[in-house]
C-alpha cells in the first residue's frame, strides 16, 4: 500500500493513521500516569478503562473522547493542539480512541508487572 491509499474502510490516510498511533501512545502514557498518581489504584485504572472500552465497543467514540477530555481537565493535563484537530473529525476520533484502548491495555499490563 502506498501513502496515497487510505486504510481500507476507514477513510484515513496511512500517514495520518500512523500519526494517530503515536499521538495516542504518547497521550495514553501521560493520561494513565496522571490517573494512577491521583488514585494509586490499578483497580481504578481498570474500571476507567472498562468505561472507555464499553463506549468504544458500542460505537460511542465521540462520547469516549469527551470523557477523555473531561478526565484530562480534572487532571490538569495539557489538551494538545493535535487533540483539537482529532476532535473535529469523527473518523480520527474513532481511530484515536481504538488505539487509546489498545495502548491502555499495554500500560495496565506494565503496571501490573511492575507492582508484582
N, C-alpha and C positions, 0 to 999 in steps of 0.2 A: 504494500500500500504506500503510495507516495503522500507527501504532506498536503497535497491539494484535495485528497479524498477525505470524505467525512467518515467518522466512526459509524459503522453500519447501524442504521436505525436511530441514531441519536441526534444527528444534525450538527454534531460538534466536530470541528476540525481536529486532527490528531495533535497538532501543536498546542492548541487550546486545551485539549484533553490532558496532555502531559503537564501543562502549566497548572491546571486544576489539581492534579495529583500532588504536585509539590506544595501548592498553597494549602491544601487540605492537611498534608503531613505536618507542615510547619505549624499551622494554626491548631490542629488537634493536640500536638505536644504542649503548646502553651496553655490551651484551654484546660486539658485534663490535669496538668501540673497545678494550675490555679484552683481547680475544684478539689484536688487531693490535699493541697496545703490549707484550704479553707475548712475541710471537714476531717481530714486524716482517716478516712474510711474507704477502703476498697469496695465495701458493700454499697456505699452511697454512689460511687462511680458506676458500679454495675447497674444500680437502679436507674440512674440518669441515662446511661447507655441504653437500657431497655426501653425507655420512653422514646428516645431518638429512633431506635430500631423499629418500634411499633409504628411510629408516624411514617417512616420511610417505607416500610413494608406495605403500608396501606395507601401509599402514593400521596402522602401529605408532606411533600418535600418543602413547600412554602412555609408550612407551619413549623416544621422542624428547624428550618433556617431562622425563622423568627424567634423560636425558643433559644437557639444558639446565641442569637444576638442579645436576647434578654439576659441570659446567664453571663454573657461576656460583659455586659454593662454592670451587672451586680458585682462581678469580679474586678471591675475597672481595667479590663483588658482593652488594648487599642483595637478598634474596629478598622482594619486596614482598607485603603482605597480599593484594593483588589476585591474585597468582600462587598463593597458598594456596587461594583460592576456586576459581580455574580448575582447580587440581589435583584438586579434589573431584568435578568433573563432566566426564565423558568428552567430551560434545559441545562443551563450552567448550575443552577441551584440543585437540580436533581442529581447531576453527576457529582457535584461537590459533596452533597450530603451522603451519597452512597460511599464515596471514598472516605469521608469523615468516619462513617460507621466502621469500615474496614480498619482504618488507622486506629480507631478507639479500641477495637478488639486486640490489636497488637500491643497497644500501650497497657491495657489491663493485664495481659499475659506477662509482659515485662515487669509490671509492678508486683504481680503475684510471685514471680520467681525471685524478685529482689527481697521480698518480705518472708521468704521461707527460711 
